[in-house]
């Protein structure tokens, strides 16, 4: 599972790339060298063909997936995969690509990168206090801090309590409308009021995606607004999945497509989300559950686990290596 692959000389927000799992271009190149030495890169289509009995997978099969529809995937990743005759599966948030709006999750990341973390927490508290003065009933700031400053994944990252609090609260800690309104307010004050211009630099375009598909890459859905489906009600899940499927249909120039693929935003999967994906033609979906697939016959196609490439790249002996991968780390492991 990949997200950003970024040349840090080409960003006005370097702190954002310290706060999130990402790879520098040279690190990505080193990983590609490592992957090609020990693994056989396969497509999601090959996995699905195997389940139909139409293909076999090598024992060292590896799928490369890329979330969030980032411009990096077009400018940095695509040419490197093409040069090595490799394929990848790219999962696109429809609204960001079509309407040049910034995903809420990304707004939160750039807000955290815009100021010291304690300053961001103070500004969140100020927004909450303003809502209380308007008559909105909310738990106290102390109660919210106690609830949302604790990581759900202790030991998996180095985030401070402030980073954990802001991320948890503004993603799923309040109603969807409140999360979005507070995040939008802070993004406009602390990052930019030109959201469309910002989105143009952050996300690939519809034409970029078509070009990537023509180059042999697989394109899948990442929701419409790319929010955690497990936190939505059934109607909202239906809306997210249906609009994602329609986006892919337009992208592929077909009125209906079989074997669509999906990546769950924030890993939000449950029985309702899987049932909805099936109804709309999705045949495979990827989670953020970090583990290797050791029994391909027992794999649930709508709940495929992945390893976070910047943190855990599988070694050729099938062990997961919990480290920050750099050129030096890869060389040392080999």
Beta strands, then each sheet from edge to edge (+ up, - down):
strand 1: 4-6
strand 2: 22-24
strand 3: 40-41
strand 4: 61-62
strand 5: 65-67
strand 6: 89-92
strand 7: 218-221
strand 8: 260-263
strand 9: 282-286
strand 10: 312-314
strand 11: 320-322
sheet 1: 1+ 2+
sheet 2: 3+ 4+
sheet 3: 5+ 6+ 7+
sheet 4: 8+ 9+
sheet 5: 10+ 11-
end
